[in-house]
Amino acid sequence: MAASPPRKKRKPAVKPARDGGPKEAAQFVAEQLTDLARLAHRHGLKTLGLLLDMSLMEAREKARRRGKRPRRA
């Protein structure tokens, strides 16, 4: 019997984050969106402001819920 080739080492499924991880990323995005939403509203960009507000809500929720058990559908 011929020797089998050496097995390759598996790469980790998720690379370690160098920017603090998903929670910190969501918090940073929320901070940036806050400024952008204010700017859009200040200049009367209603639809853009609304979309940025919705994105801000999502980013805050992700930052808040990160690490907690996900809800079942």
All heavy atoms as a GROMACS GRO file, in nm:
protein
  571
    1MET      N    1   0.082  -0.119   0.000
    1MET     CA    2   0.000   0.000   0.000
    1MET      C    3   0.086   0.124   0.000
    1MET      O    4   0.184   0.133   0.072
    1MET     CB    5  -0.085   0.001   0.127
    1MET     CG    6  -0.228  -0.031   0.102
    1MET     SD    7  -0.310  -0.057   0.259
    1MET     CE    8  -0.416   0.076   0.258
    2ALA      N    9   0.048   0.221  -0.081
    2ALA     CA   10   0.122   0.347  -0.087
    2ALA      C   11   0.080   0.436   0.029
    2ALA      O   12  -0.035   0.435   0.072
    2ALA     CB   13   0.094   0.417  -0.219
    3ALA      N   14   0.175   0.514   0.076
    3ALA     CA   15   0.146   0.606   0.186
    3ALA      C   16   0.058   0.719   0.136
    3ALA      O   17   0.078   0.770   0.025
    3ALA     CB   18   0.276   0.661   0.244
    4SER      N   19  -0.038   0.755   0.215
    4SER     CA   20  -0.126   0.865   0.175
    4SER      C   21  -0.054   0.998   0.199
    4SER      O   22   0.030   1.009   0.288
    4SER     CB   23  -0.257   0.860   0.253
    4SER     OG   24  -0.231   0.870   0.390
    5PRO      N   25  -0.088   1.098   0.116
    5PRO     CA   26  -0.023   1.228   0.133
    5PRO      C   27  -0.061   1.290   0.268
    5PRO      O   28  -0.167   1.260   0.323
    5PRO     CB   29  -0.078   1.312   0.018
    5PRO     CG   30  -0.202   1.243  -0.025
    5PRO     CD   31  -0.187   1.098   0.011
    6PRO      N   32   0.028   1.372   0.324
    6PRO     CA   33  -0.005   1.433   0.454
    6PRO      C   34  -0.128   1.522   0.443
    6PRO      O   35  -0.150   1.587   0.341
    6PRO     CB   36   0.120   1.514   0.488
    6PRO     CG   37   0.195   1.528   0.362
    6PRO     CD   38   0.154   1.416   0.271
    7ARG      N   39  -0.208   1.520   0.546
    7ARG     CA   40  -0.329   1.603   0.548
    7ARG      C   41  -0.292   1.749   0.568
    7ARG      O   42  -0.201   1.782   0.643
    7ARG     CB   43  -0.422   1.562   0.661
    7ARG     CG   44  -0.488   1.432   0.637
    7ARG     CD   45  -0.589   1.407   0.745
    7ARG     NE   46  -0.670   1.292   0.711
    7ARG     CZ   47  -0.775   1.255   0.778
    7ARG    NH1   48  -0.813   1.322   0.885
    7ARG    NH2   49  -0.844   1.150   0.741
    8LYS      N   50  -0.368   1.831   0.498
    8LYS     CA   51  -0.348   1.975   0.515
    8LYS      C   52  -0.417   2.018   0.643
    8LYS      O   53  -0.523   1.967   0.679
    8LYS     CB   54  -0.407   2.053   0.397
    8LYS     CG   55  -0.334   2.028   0.268
    8LYS     CD   56  -0.395   2.111   0.158
    8LYS     CE   57  -0.324   2.086   0.027
    8LYS     NZ   58  -0.382   2.164  -0.082
    9LYS      N   59  -0.358   2.115   0.711
    9LYS     CA   60  -0.421   2.168   0.831
    9LYS      C   61  -0.542   2.251   0.789
    9LYS      O   62  -0.538   2.323   0.691
    9LYS     CB   63  -0.323   2.256   0.909
    9LYS     CG   64  -0.211   2.177   0.972
    9LYS     CD   65  -0.124   2.269   1.055
    9LYS     CE   66  -0.010   2.192   1.117
    9LYS     NZ   67   0.076   2.278   1.197
   10ARG      N   68  -0.648   2.238   0.865
   10ARG     CA   69  -0.768   2.316   0.837
   10ARG      C   70  -0.748   2.460   0.881
   10ARG      O   71  -0.691   2.487   0.986
   10ARG     CB   72  -0.889   2.261   0.912
   10ARG     CG   73  -0.941   2.134   0.854
   10ARG     CD   74  -1.068   2.098   0.926
   10ARG     NE   75  -1.128   1.981   0.865
   10ARG     CZ   76  -1.242   1.931   0.902
   10ARG    NH1   77  -1.309   1.986   1.000
   10ARG    NH2   78  -1.292   1.827   0.843
   11LYS      N   79  -0.799   2.548   0.798
   11LYS     CA   80  -0.798   2.689   0.834
   11LYS      C   81  -0.916   2.714   0.926
   11LYS      O   82  -1.019   2.651   0.913
   11LYS     CB   83  -0.810   2.777   0.710
   11LYS     CG   84  -0.690   2.769   0.619
   11LYS     CD   85  -0.705   2.863   0.502
   11LYS     CE   86  -0.585   2.852   0.410
   11LYS     NZ   87  -0.597   2.939   0.295
   12PRO      N   88  -0.900   2.807   1.020
   12PRO     CA   89  -1.015   2.839   1.106
   12PRO      C   90  -1.132   2.889   1.023
   12PRO      O   91  -1.114   2.956   0.922
   12PRO     CB   92  -0.965   2.949   1.199
   12PRO     CG   93  -0.824   2.976   1.163
   12PRO     CD   94  -0.785   2.887   1.050
   13ALA      N   95  -1.253   2.855   1.066
   13ALA     CA   96  -1.374   2.895   0.992
   13ALA      C   97  -1.387   3.047   0.987
   13ALA      O   98  -1.429   3.104   0.888
   13ALA     CB   99  -1.497   2.834   1.056
   14VAL      N  100  -1.350   3.113   1.095
   14VAL     CA  101  -1.359   3.258   1.102
   14VAL      C  102  -1.222   3.312   1.140
   14VAL      O  103  -1.163   3.267   1.238
   14VAL     CB  104  -1.463   3.302   1.208
   14VAL    CG1  105  -1.468   3.452   1.220
   14VAL    CG2  106  -1.599   3.246   1.174
   15LYS      N  107  -1.172   3.404   1.062
   15LYS     CA  108  -1.044   3.464   1.094
   15LYS      C  109  -1.062   3.557   1.214
   15LYS      O  110  -1.164   3.624   1.226
   15LYS     CB  111  -0.991   3.544   0.974
   15LYS     CG  112  -0.954   3.456   0.858
   15LYS     CD  113  -0.897   3.538   0.747
   15LYS     CE  114  -0.862   3.449   0.629
   15LYS     NZ  115  -0.802   3.523   0.521
   16PRO      N  116  -0.962   3.562   1.301
   16PRO     CA  117  -0.975   3.652   1.415
   16PRO      C  118  -0.982   3.798   1.368
   16PRO      O  119  -0.907   3.839   1.280
   16PRO     CB  120  -0.849   3.626   1.498
   16PRO     CG  121  -0.755   3.556   1.406
   16PRO     CD  122  -0.838   3.490   1.300
   17ALA      N  123  -1.074   3.871   1.426
   17ALA     CA  124  -1.092   4.011   1.386
   17ALA      C  125  -0.981   4.096   1.446
   17ALA      O  126  -0.944   4.079   1.561
   17ALA     CB  127  -1.228   4.061   1.433
   18ARG      N  128  -0.929   4.185   1.366
   18ARG     CA  129  -0.825   4.275   1.414
   18ARG      C  130  -0.881   4.412   1.444
   18ARG      O  131  -0.809   4.501   1.483
   18ARG     CB  132  -0.715   4.285   1.310
   18ARG     CG  133  -0.644   4.153   1.290
   18ARG     CD  134  -0.531   4.164   1.195
   18ARG     NE  135  -0.473   4.032   1.176
   18ARG     CZ  136  -0.388   4.001   1.084
   18ARG    NH1  137  -0.350   4.092   0.998
   18ARG    NH2  138  -0.339   3.881   1.074
   19ASP      N  139  -1.012   4.427   1.423
   19ASP     CA  140  -1.074   4.558   1.445
   19ASP      C  141  -1.174   4.553   1.559
   19ASP      O  142  -1.262   4.637   1.568
   19ASP     CB  143  -1.140   4.606   1.317
   19ASP     CG  144  -1.244   4.510   1.264
   19ASP    OD1  145  -1.265   4.404   1.325
   19ASP    OD2  146  -1.307   4.542   1.162
   20GLY      N  147  -1.161   4.455   1.647
   20GLY     CA  148  -1.247   4.451   1.765
   20GLY      C  149  -1.364   4.356   1.754
   20GLY      O  150  -1.427   4.328   1.853
   21GLY      N  151  -1.398   4.309   1.639
   21GLY     CA  152  -1.507   4.214   1.627
   21GLY      C  153  -1.639   4.276   1.584
   21GLY      O  154  -1.649   4.399   1.567
   22PRO      N  155  -1.740   4.193   1.565
   22PRO     CA  156  -1.868   4.239   1.512
   22PRO      C  157  -1.940   4.343   1.599
   22PRO      O  158  -2.000   4.436   1.547
   22PRO     CB  159  -1.951   4.112   1.503
   22PRO     CG  160  -1.854   4.000   1.502
   22PRO     CD  161  -1.735   4.048   1.579
   23LYS      N  162  -1.934   4.327   1.731
   23LYS     CA  163  -2.004   4.422   1.818
   23LYS      C  164  -1.942   4.561   1.805
   23LYS      O  165  -2.012   4.661   1.790
   23LYS     CB  166  -1.999   4.376   1.963
   23LYS     CG  167  -2.070   4.470   2.056
   23LYS     CD  168  -2.078   4.418   2.196
   23LYS     CE  169  -2.158   4.513   2.282
   23LYS     NZ  170  -2.194   4.456   2.410
   24GLU      N  171  -1.810   4.567   1.808
   24GLU     CA  172  -1.743   4.694   1.795
   24GLU      C  173  -1.764   4.756   1.657
   24GLU      O  174  -1.779   4.876   1.643
   24GLU     CB  175  -1.593   4.679   1.824
   24GLU     CG  176  -1.562   4.652   1.970
   24GLU     CD  177  -1.585   4.507   2.012
   24GLU    OE1  178  -1.614   4.422   1.925
   24GLU    OE2  179  -1.578   4.480   2.133
   25ALA      N  180  -1.769   4.670   1.555
   25ALA     CA  181  -1.794   4.719   1.419
   25ALA      C  182  -1.934   4.780   1.410
   25ALA      O  183  -1.952   4.888   1.353
   25ALA     CB  184  -1.779   4.605   1.318
   26ALA      N  185  -2.033   4.713   1.469
   26ALA     CA  186  -2.170   4.765   1.468
   26ALA      C  187  -2.179   4.898   1.543
   26ALA      O  188  -2.248   4.990   1.501
   26ALA     CB  189  -2.266   4.663   1.527
   27GLN      N  190  -2.106   4.908   1.654
   27GLN     CA  191  -2.105   5.034   1.730
   27GLN      C  192  -2.043   5.147   1.649
   27GLN      O  193  -2.093   5.259   1.648
   27GLN     CB  194  -2.030   5.016   1.862
   27GLN     CG  195  -2.104   4.929   1.960
   27GLN     CD  196  -2.021   4.891   2.081
   27GLN    OE1  197  -1.898   4.888   2.077
   27GLN    NE2  198  -2.088   4.861   2.190
   28PHE      N  199  -1.933   5.117   1.580
   28PHE     CA  200  -1.868   5.218   1.497
   28PHE      C  201  -1.960   5.262   1.384
   28PHE      O  202  -1.973   5.382   1.356
   28PHE     CB  203  -1.737   5.163   1.441
   28PHE     CG  204  -1.669   5.257   1.347
   28PHE    CD1  205  -1.602   5.369   1.394
   28PHE    CD2  206  -1.672   5.236   1.210
   28PHE    CE1  207  -1.540   5.457   1.307
   28PHE    CE2  208  -1.611   5.323   1.122
   28PHE     CZ  209  -1.544   5.434   1.172
   29VAL      N  210  -2.024   5.167   1.318
   29VAL     CA  211  -2.116   5.199   1.209
   29VAL      C  212  -2.230   5.287   1.261
   29VAL      O  213  -2.268   5.385   1.196
   29VAL     CB  214  -2.169   5.069   1.142
   29VAL    CG1  215  -2.285   5.099   1.049
   29VAL    CG2  216  -2.058   4.998   1.068
   30ALA      N  217  -2.282   5.254   1.379
   30ALA     CA  218  -2.390   5.334   1.438
   30ALA      C  219  -2.344   5.478   1.462
   30ALA      O  220  -2.420   5.572   1.436
   30ALA     CB  221  -2.438   5.270   1.568
   31GLU      N  222  -2.223   5.495   1.511
   31GLU     CA  223  -2.170   5.630   1.534
   31GLU      C  224  -2.163   5.710   1.403
   31GLU      O  225  -2.202   5.827   1.399
   31GLU     CB  226  -2.032   5.623   1.597
   31GLU     CG  227  -2.031   5.572   1.739
   31GLU     CD  228  -1.891   5.542   1.789
   31GLU    OE1  229  -1.792   5.580   1.722
   31GLU    OE2  230  -1.879   5.479   1.896
   32GLN      N  231  -2.116   5.646   1.299
   32GLN     CA  232  -2.104   5.714   1.170
   32GLN      C  233  -2.241   5.746   1.112
   32GLN      O  234  -2.264   5.853   1.057
   32GLN     CB  235  -2.022   5.628   1.072
   32GLN     CG  236  -1.881   5.597   1.119
   32GLN     CD  237  -1.801   5.721   1.149
   32GLN    OE1  238  -1.793   5.812   1.069
   32GLN    NE2  239  -1.742   5.726   1.267
   33LEU      N  240  -2.334   5.650   1.124
   33LEU     CA  241  -2.468   5.671   1.072
   33LEU      C  242  -2.542   5.783   1.143
   33LEU      O  243  -2.622   5.854   1.082
   33LEU     CB  244  -2.549   5.542   1.081
   33LEU     CG  245  -2.513   5.434   0.979
   33LEU    CD1  246  -2.580   5.302   1.015
   33LEU    CD2  247  -2.550   5.477   0.838
   34THR      N  248  -2.514   5.800   1.272
   34THR     CA  249  -2.577   5.909   1.348
   34THR      C  250  -2.544   6.043   1.283
   34THR      O  251  -2.633   6.125   1.257
   34THR     CB  252  -2.528   5.908   1.494
   34THR    OG1  253  -2.565   5.783   1.553
   34THR    CG2  254  -2.587   6.022   1.574
   35ASP      N  255  -2.417   6.065   1.253
   35ASP     CA  256  -2.375   6.191   1.190
   35ASP      C  257  -2.434   6.206   1.049
   35ASP      O  258  -2.480   6.313   1.012
   35ASP     CB  259  -2.222   6.199   1.183
   35ASP     CG  260  -2.158   6.208   1.320
   35ASP    OD1  261  -2.227   6.254   1.415
   35ASP    OD2  262  -2.040   6.172   1.333
   36LEU      N  263  -2.433   6.098   0.973
   36LEU     CA  264  -2.486   6.104   0.837
   36LEU      C  265  -2.636   6.130   0.834
   36LEU      O  266  -2.684   6.208   0.752
   36LEU     CB  267  -2.453   5.975   0.762
   36LEU     CG  268  -2.305   5.952   0.732
   36LEU    CD1  269  -2.284   5.811   0.677
   36LEU    CD2  270  -2.254   6.056   0.634
   37ALA      N  271  -2.710   6.067   0.925
   37ALA     CA  272  -2.855   6.088   0.931
   37ALA      C  273  -2.886   6.233   0.968
   37ALA      O  274  -2.975   6.295   0.909
   37ALA     CB  275  -2.918   5.991   1.030
   38ARG      N  276  -2.813   6.287   1.065
   38ARG     CA  277  -2.834   6.427   1.103
   38ARG      C  278  -2.808   6.520   0.985
   38ARG      O  279  -2.884   6.614   0.961
   38ARG     CB  280  -2.741   6.465   1.218
   38ARG     CG  281  -2.784   6.413   1.350
   38ARG     CD  282  -2.692   6.460   1.459
   38ARG     NE  283  -2.723   6.393   1.584
   38ARG     CZ  284  -2.634   6.367   1.678
   38ARG    NH1  285  -2.509   6.402   1.663
   38ARG    NH2  286  -2.671   6.306   1.788
   39LEU      N  287  -2.702   6.493   0.912
   39LEU     CA  288  -2.667   6.575   0.796
   39LEU      C  289  -2.778   6.569   0.690
   39LEU      O  290  -2.820   6.671   0.637
   39LEU     CB  291  -2.534   6.527   0.738
   39LEU     CG  292  -2.479   6.603   0.618
   39LEU    CD1  293  -2.446   6.748   0.659
   39LEU    CD2  294  -2.357   6.533   0.564
   40ALA      N  295  -2.825   6.449   0.662
   40ALA     CA  296  -2.931   6.432   0.563
   40ALA      C  297  -3.058   6.507   0.605
   40ALA      O  298  -3.118   6.578   0.524
   40ALA     CB  299  -2.961   6.284   0.542
   41HIS      N  300  -3.097   6.494   0.731
   41HIS     CA  301  -3.218   6.563   0.779
   41HIS      C  302  -3.200   6.715   0.776
   41HIS      O  303  -3.292   6.787   0.738
   41HIS     CB  304  -3.253   6.516   0.920
   41HIS     CG  305  -3.308   6.377   0.925
   41HIS    ND1  306  -3.427   6.341   0.866
   41HIS    CD2  307  -3.259   6.264   0.982
   41HIS    CE1  308  -3.449   6.213   0.886
   41HIS    NE2  309  -3.348   6.163   0.956
   42ARG      N  310  -3.083   6.761   0.814
   42ARG     CA  311  -3.056   6.905   0.816
   42ARG      C  312  -3.070   6.968   0.678
   42ARG      O  313  -3.111   7.082   0.664
   42ARG     CB  314  -2.914   6.929   0.869
   42ARG     CG  315  -2.883   7.076   0.893
   42ARG     CD  316  -2.742   7.101   0.949
   42ARG     NE  317  -2.703   7.004   1.049
   42ARG     CZ  318  -2.587   6.936   1.046
   42ARG    NH1  319  -2.501   6.954   0.949
   42ARG    NH2  320  -2.558   6.851   1.141
   43HIS      N  321  -3.040   6.890   0.575
   43HIS     CA  322  -3.045   6.942   0.438
   43HIS      C  323  -3.170   6.900   0.363
   43HIS      O  324  -3.177   6.913   0.240
   43HIS     CB  325  -2.918   6.903   0.363
   43HIS     CG  326  -2.797   6.973   0.416
   43HIS    ND1  327  -2.768   7.103   0.387
   43HIS    CD2  328  -2.700   6.930   0.501
   43HIS    CE1  329  -2.657   7.139   0.450
   43HIS    NE2  330  -2.615   7.035   0.520
   44GLY      N  331  -3.269   6.849   0.435
   44GLY     CA  332  -3.397   6.817   0.374
   44GLY      C  333  -3.398   6.695   0.285
   44GLY      O  334  -3.486   6.681   0.199
   45LEU      N  335  -3.303   6.606   0.304
   45LEU     CA  336  -3.297   6.483   0.224
   45LEU      C  337  -3.378   6.375   0.296
   45LEU      O  338  -3.325   6.289   0.366
   45LEU     CB  339  -3.152   6.440   0.203
   45LEU     CG  340  -3.061   6.547   0.140
   45LEU    CD1  341  -2.916   6.505   0.148
   45LEU    CD2  342  -3.104   6.574  -0.003
   46LYS      N  343  -3.510   6.386   0.280
   46LYS     CA  344  -3.602   6.305   0.361
   46LYS      C  345  -3.584   6.155   0.342
   46LYS      O  346  -3.573   6.081   0.439
   46LYS     CB  347  -3.746   6.344   0.331
   46LYS     CG  348  -3.779   6.484   0.378
   46LYS     CD  349  -3.923   6.519   0.343
   46LYS     CE  350  -3.954   6.662   0.386
   46LYS     NZ  351  -4.092   6.697   0.357
   47THR      N  352  -3.585   6.109   0.218
   47THR     CA  353  -3.575   5.966   0.194
   47THR      C  354  -3.440   5.912   0.240
   47THR      O  355  -3.434   5.807   0.306
   47THR     CB  356  -3.597   5.934   0.044
   47THR    OG1  357  -3.723   5.986   0.005
   47THR    CG2  358  -3.594   5.784   0.019
   48LEU      N  359  -3.335   5.984   0.208
   48LEU     CA  360  -3.202   5.942   0.251
   48LEU      C  361  -3.194   5.941   0.404
   48LEU      O  362  -3.139   5.848   0.463
   48LEU     CB  363  -3.095   6.034   0.192
   48LEU     CG  364  -2.951   6.000   0.225
   48LEU    CD1  365  -2.918   5.857   0.182
   48LEU    CD2  366  -2.858   6.099   0.158
   49GLY      N  367  -3.249   6.042   0.466
   49GLY     CA  368  -3.250   6.048   0.613
   49GLY      C  369  -3.324   5.930   0.673
   49GLY      O  370  -3.280   5.870   0.771
   50LEU      N  371  -3.437   5.895   0.613
   50LEU     CA  372  -3.515   5.781   0.661
   50LEU      C  373  -3.437   5.651   0.648
   50LEU      O  374  -3.433   5.570   0.741
   50LEU     CB  375  -3.647   5.771   0.584
   50LEU     CG  376  -3.736   5.651   0.616
   50LEU    CD1  377  -3.782   5.656   0.760
   50LEU    CD2  378  -3.853   5.645   0.522
   51LEU      N  379  -3.373   5.632   0.534
   51LEU     CA  380  -3.294   5.511   0.514
   51LEU      C  381  -3.176   5.503   0.611
   51LEU      O  382  -3.145   5.396   0.665
   51LEU     CB  383  -3.244   5.504   0.369
   51LEU     CG  384  -3.351   5.482   0.263
   51LEU    CD1  385  -3.295   5.502   0.124
   51LEU    CD2  386  -3.412   5.344   0.277
   52LEU      N  387  -3.113   5.617   0.634
   52LEU     CA  388  -3.002   5.619   0.730
   52LEU      C  389  -3.052   5.592   0.872
   52LEU      O  390  -2.986   5.523   0.950
   52LEU     CB  391  -2.928   5.752   0.723
   52LEU     CG  392  -2.846   5.772   0.595
   52LEU    CD1  393  -2.802   5.918   0.582
   52LEU    CD2  394  -2.726   5.679   0.592
   53ASP      N  395  -3.169   5.646   0.906
   53ASP     CA  396  -3.229   5.619   1.038
   53ASP      C  397  -3.256   5.469   1.055
   53ASP      O  398  -3.231   5.412   1.162
   53ASP     CB  399  -3.360   5.696   1.056
   53ASP     CG  400  -3.339   5.844   1.081
   53ASP    OD1  401  -3.229   5.884   1.123
   53ASP    OD2  402  -3.436   5.921   1.058
   54MET      N  403  -3.308   5.406   0.951
   54MET     CA  404  -3.337   5.263   0.958
   54MET      C  405  -3.207   5.183   0.974
   54MET      O  406  -3.201   5.088   1.052
   54MET     CB  407  -3.413   5.219   0.833
   54MET     CG  408  -3.555   5.272   0.829
   54MET     SD  409  -3.642   5.247   0.673
   54MET     CE  410  -3.616   5.076   0.640
   55SER      N  411  -3.104   5.223   0.901
   55SER     CA  412  -2.974   5.157   0.913
   55SER      C  413  -2.916   5.177   1.052
   55SER      O  414  -2.856   5.085   1.109
   55SER     CB  415  -2.878   5.211   0.808
   55SER     OG  416  -2.926   5.187   0.679
   56LEU      N  417  -2.935   5.295   1.107
   56LEU     CA  418  -2.887   5.325   1.241
   56LEU      C  419  -2.957   5.236   1.344
   56LEU      O  420  -2.892   5.181   1.434
   56LEU     CB  421  -2.910   5.473   1.273
   56LEU     CG  422  -2.876   5.519   1.414
   56LEU    CD1  423  -2.731   5.492   1.447
   56LEU    CD2  424  -2.908   5.668   1.428
   57MET      N  425  -3.087   5.219   1.330
   57MET     CA  426  -3.160   5.132   1.421
   57MET      C  427  -3.107   4.989   1.414
   57MET      O  428  -3.088   4.923   1.516
   57MET     CB  429  -3.310   5.134   1.388
   57MET     CG  430  -3.378   5.262   1.426
   57MET     SD  431  -3.550   5.280   1.370
   57MET     CE  432  -3.617   5.119   1.383
   58GLU      N  433  -3.079   4.942   1.294
   58GLU     CA  434  -3.028   4.807   1.275
   58GLU      C  435  -2.888   4.792   1.337
   58GLU      O  436  -2.860   4.694   1.406
   58GLU     CB  437  -3.022   4.774   1.125
   58GLU     CG  438  -2.966   4.638   1.093
   58GLU     CD  439  -3.061   4.524   1.126
   58GLU    OE1  440  -3.180   4.550   1.153
   58GLU    OE2  441  -3.016   4.409   1.124
   59ALA      N  442  -2.802   4.890   1.315
   59ALA     CA  443  -2.667   4.883   1.371
   59ALA      C  444  -2.670   4.885   1.524
   59ALA      O  445  -2.597   4.809   1.589
   59ALA     CB  446  -2.583   4.999   1.318
   60ARG      N  447  -2.755   4.969   1.581
   60ARG     CA  448  -2.767   4.974   1.727
   60ARG      C  449  -2.819   4.842   1.783
   60ARG      O  450  -2.773   4.794   1.886
   60ARG     CB  451  -2.859   5.088   1.769
   60ARG     CG  452  -2.795   5.223   1.757
   60ARG     CD  453  -2.891   5.333   1.797
   60ARG     NE  454  -2.827   5.464   1.795
   60ARG     CZ  455  -2.893   5.577   1.794
   60ARG    NH1  456  -3.026   5.578   1.795
   60ARG    NH2  457  -2.828   5.692   1.793
   61GLU      N  458  -2.916   4.784   1.714
   61GLU     CA  459  -2.972   4.656   1.757
   61GLU      C  460  -2.866   4.547   1.751
   61GLU      O  461  -2.854   4.465   1.843
   61GLU     CB  462  -3.093   4.620   1.671
   61GLU     CG  463  -3.160   4.490   1.709
   61GLU     CD  464  -3.231   4.493   1.844
   61GLU    OE1  465  -3.250   4.601   1.902
   61GLU    OE2  466  -3.266   4.384   1.892
   62LYS      N  467  -2.789   4.544   1.644
   62LYS     CA  468  -2.683   4.443   1.631
   62LYS      C  469  -2.579   4.460   1.739
   62LYS      O  470  -2.531   4.363   1.797
   62LYS     CB  471  -2.616   4.452   1.493
   62LYS     CG  472  -2.705   4.414   1.378
   62LYS     CD  473  -2.740   4.268   1.381
   62LYS     CE  474  -2.824   4.234   1.261
   62LYS     NZ  475  -2.875   4.099   1.264
   63ALA      N  476  -2.542   4.584   1.769
   63ALA     CA  477  -2.443   4.610   1.874
   63ALA      C  478  -2.497   4.570   2.010
   63ALA      O  479  -2.426   4.513   2.093
   63ALA     CB  480  -2.404   4.758   1.874
   64ARG      N  481  -2.625   4.595   2.034
   64ARG     CA  482  -2.687   4.564   2.162
   64ARG      C  483  -2.704   4.414   2.181
   64ARG      O  484  -2.677   4.360   2.288
   64ARG     CB  485  -2.823   4.632   2.172
   64ARG     CG  486  -2.890   4.616   2.307
   64ARG     CD  487  -3.026   4.684   2.309
   64ARG     NE  488  -3.124   4.616   2.227
   64ARG     CZ  489  -3.190   4.506   2.264
   64ARG    NH1  490  -3.167   4.452   2.380
   64ARG    NH2  491  -3.280   4.452   2.184
   65ARG      N  492  -2.746   4.345   2.077
   65ARG     CA  493  -2.781   4.203   2.088
   65ARG      C  494  -2.662   4.111   2.066
   65ARG      O  495  -2.672   3.992   2.089
   65ARG     CB  496  -2.890   4.167   1.987
   65ARG     CG  497  -3.016   4.247   2.012
   65ARG     CD  498  -3.132   4.187   1.947
   65ARG     NE  499  -3.170   4.074   2.032
   65ARG     CZ  500  -3.238   3.970   1.991
   65ARG    NH1  501  -3.274   3.960   1.868
   65ARG    NH2  502  -3.270   3.873   2.072
   66ARG      N  503  -2.551   4.162   2.019
   66ARG     CA  504  -2.436   4.078   1.988
   66ARG      C  505  -2.393   4.002   2.112
   66ARG      O  506  -2.377   4.059   2.218
   66ARG     CB  507  -2.321   4.164   1.937
   66ARG     CG  508  -2.214   4.087   1.870
   66ARG     CD  509  -2.264   4.037   1.737
   66ARG     NE  510  -2.167   3.942   1.688
   66ARG     CZ  511  -2.192   3.856   1.595
   66ARG    NH1  512  -2.306   3.855   1.535
   66ARG    NH2  513  -2.100   3.772   1.556
   67GLY      N  514  -2.376   3.873   2.100
   67GLY     CA  515  -2.334   3.792   2.212
   67GLY      C  516  -2.450   3.729   2.289
   67GLY      O  517  -2.429   3.638   2.366
   68LYS      N  518  -2.571   3.778   2.267
   68LYS     CA  519  -2.687   3.719   2.333
   68LYS      C  520  -2.740   3.606   2.246
   68LYS      O  521  -2.711   3.599   2.126
   68LYS     CB  522  -2.796   3.823   2.355
   68LYS     CG  523  -2.758   3.929   2.455
   68LYS     CD  524  -2.871   4.026   2.476
   68LYS     CE  525  -2.831   4.133   2.574
   68LYS     NZ  526  -2.939   4.228   2.594
   69ARG      N  527  -2.818   3.521   2.304
   69ARG     CA  528  -2.879   3.411   2.230
   69ARG      C  529  -2.975   3.462   2.124
   69ARG      O  530  -3.057   3.549   2.151
   69ARG     CB  531  -2.958   3.325   2.327
   69ARG     CG  532  -2.913   3.184   2.331
   69ARG     CD  533  -2.988   3.113   2.437
   69ARG     NE  534  -3.052   3.000   2.374
   69ARG     CZ  535  -3.144   2.927   2.432
   69ARG    NH1  536  -3.185   2.956   2.551
   69ARG    NH2  537  -3.196   2.825   2.371
   70PRO      N  538  -2.964   3.415   2.001
   70PRO     CA  539  -3.058   3.460   1.896
   70PRO      C  540  -3.199   3.414   1.926
   70PRO      O  541  -3.221   3.308   1.984
   70PRO     CB  542  -3.004   3.395   1.769
   70PRO     CG  543  -2.915   3.286   1.812
   70PRO     CD  544  -2.870   3.316   1.953
   71ARG      N  545  -3.295   3.495   1.882
   71ARG     CA  546  -3.437   3.459   1.897
   71ARG      C  547  -3.473   3.352   1.799
   71ARG      O  548  -3.422   3.345   1.688
   71ARG     CB  549  -3.526   3.581   1.872
   71ARG     CG  550  -3.524   3.679   1.983
   71ARG     CD  551  -3.631   3.780   1.963
   71ARG     NE  552  -3.596   3.865   1.849
   71ARG     CZ  553  -3.673   3.960   1.802
   71ARG    NH1  554  -3.789   3.984   1.856
   71ARG    NH2  555  -3.635   4.033   1.701
   72ARG      N  556  -3.566   3.268   1.839
   72ARG     CA  557  -3.615   3.164   1.747
   72ARG      C  558  -3.729   3.222   1.664
   72ARG      O  559  -3.807   3.301   1.713
   72ARG     CB  560  -3.666   3.044   1.825
   72ARG     CG  561  -3.555   2.969   1.891
   72ARG     CD  562  -3.607   2.846   1.956
   72ARG     NE  563  -3.496   2.774   2.018
   72ARG     CZ  564  -3.511   2.660   2.079
   72ARG    NH1  565  -3.627   2.604   2.089
   72ARG    NH2  566  -3.407   2.602   2.132
   73ALA      N  567  -3.736   3.178   1.541
   73ALA     CA  568  -3.841   3.228   1.451
   73ALA      C  569  -3.973   3.159   1.474
   73ALA      O  570  -3.988   3.057   1.528
   73ALA     CB  571  -3.798   3.208   1.306
   0.00000   0.00000   0.00000
